[in-house]
Amino acid sequence: MKPVIGFIGLGAMGQAMAANLLRAGYRLRVWNRTPDRAAALVGQGAVAASRPEDAVEPGGLLISSLANDQVLEEVVGPNRALLQRLGQGGIHLSTSTISPATARKLAAGHKEYGVSYLASPVLGRPDAAAAGKVRALVAGPAAAKAQVEPVLRVLAQETFDLGEEPGAANVVKLACNFLLASAIEGMGEAFVLAEKNGIARSSLERVLTRTIFDGAVFGNYCRQIAEERYQPALFKLSLGLKDVRLARDWANVSNMPMPLASLVHDRMLRAVANGRGDLDWTGLAAEASEEAGLRAAPRPSANLR
């Protein structure tokens, strides 16, 4: 019989990954700050825990999928009852996109209780997570990585081992999301340039996805921007802003300029300040349309928030 896994954080990504583990035969104890989000998983066989520490087994595996540094630290960092219960031989696999400094801090705190902390942010959105098609970036103790390998094979189609220093996985994830955000800004401006000159957005989309942006990732984003399909959000613009801010902050720590990151950060900040934080992050492209006088950028529909 497969072991019990504790799963904390049941947003869109967490729901998708937890459901895949249930289908693979793992037993889950799940916890979320909003308890009703556990209902669908309980219907599939998971057990709802009333507290985070009730989700874990001594010496077992905890997987967390939480929105940001603050939430992860609030739920796991100071929760000594959770770390004490997980205890010697326990493993915490954190899939959150957070600061490398937070990952290092959590790893040190976990070590005091004999718990191995693995940083494992994933590349992919909820639809990819549901299909088991995300890519996992993993950093932390080698023995712990070997133990969770069967679980990662359920969650991800490919795993990249980035060594034992936990912050490394988060540096790579921030670099990837910075590049995606920069591409979204660039595509948004490109589609506006075409439209302002009488070229259909769909025509440019066909050219881009069959030539310079023919990869699956860029192709998906191109289609969303060409169709101006910014809701419902697969990845919220507000979360994209958080990731670009983390990348820019870590660049400062690394004593390196990132002028494009500053530009994209400010564009995203403006969009969020204008009430568009719940749009998909491709909604950043709508800012270029509005500034060019084509049409006002949308705001999320109340029923989609």
PyMOL commands that set and color helices and strands:
alter all, ss='L'
color gray80, all
select helices_A, chain A and resi 12-23+35-43+52-55+69-75+80-86+100-111+126-130+142-155+167-196+201-210+216-226+237-253+259-273+281-291+302-304
alter helices_A, ss='H'
color red, helices_A
select strands_A, chain A and resi 4-8+27-31+47-48+61-64+91-94+116-119+122-123+134-138+156-161
alter strands_A, ss='S'
color yellow, strands_A
deselect
rebuild
show_as cartoon
